[in-house]
Amino acid sequence: MNKLDVNKWVWLHYNQLNPDHEIFKHVADYEGILFIWDEAYFENQFFSKQRLFFIWQCLADFKNMNLHVVKGETDAVLKTLYKNNPNTQIFTPENSVFNYQRWQFVEPLKQNQFIVYDKNIPFGFFKFWKEAQKQLFRASA
């Protein structure tokens, strides 16, 4: 059996990488967690190496879960998963970046816009924040 032969996915985006995300309560019978490493999208969004490293570190929080990181263009990856397994269902927290109408097999679930994160801060956050803070809050000359 191919490791991507999963019937029910939870698809998380780079800004939703929390192993305690609410979606796991709504889709408790998921079989796999999907993260798409879309380098073209990351480049288009001008993600720094530090930000990419932070995303990769956040993925490590899923080490005891059935996480699949697939490298490729988002649309192509989703369509390939569906083509390879027409019984595929993909649930994802709604993200305003995507037009979900092009994927009849993806069901975006509404999510709260405010996040209360009461768990441990992910490994590497302070190193990431130190670099991000320099870029966001440059000292005025």
KADA-V395300 format. One record per helix or strand of 3 or more residues. SS is the DSSP state (alpha for helix, beta for strand). FROM is the first residue (numbers start at 1). TO is the last residue. If there is no record, write none. Layout:
# KADA-V395300
ss=SS from=FROM to=TO
ss=SS from=FROM to=TO
This chain:
# KADA-V395300
ss=beta from=8 to=11
ss=alpha from=14 to=16
ss=alpha from=23 to=26
ss=beta from=32 to=37
ss=alpha from=39 to=44
ss=alpha from=49 to=62
ss=beta from=67 to=71
ss=alpha from=74 to=84
ss=beta from=89 to=93
ss=alpha from=100 to=102
ss=beta from=106 to=109
ss=alpha from=125 to=136
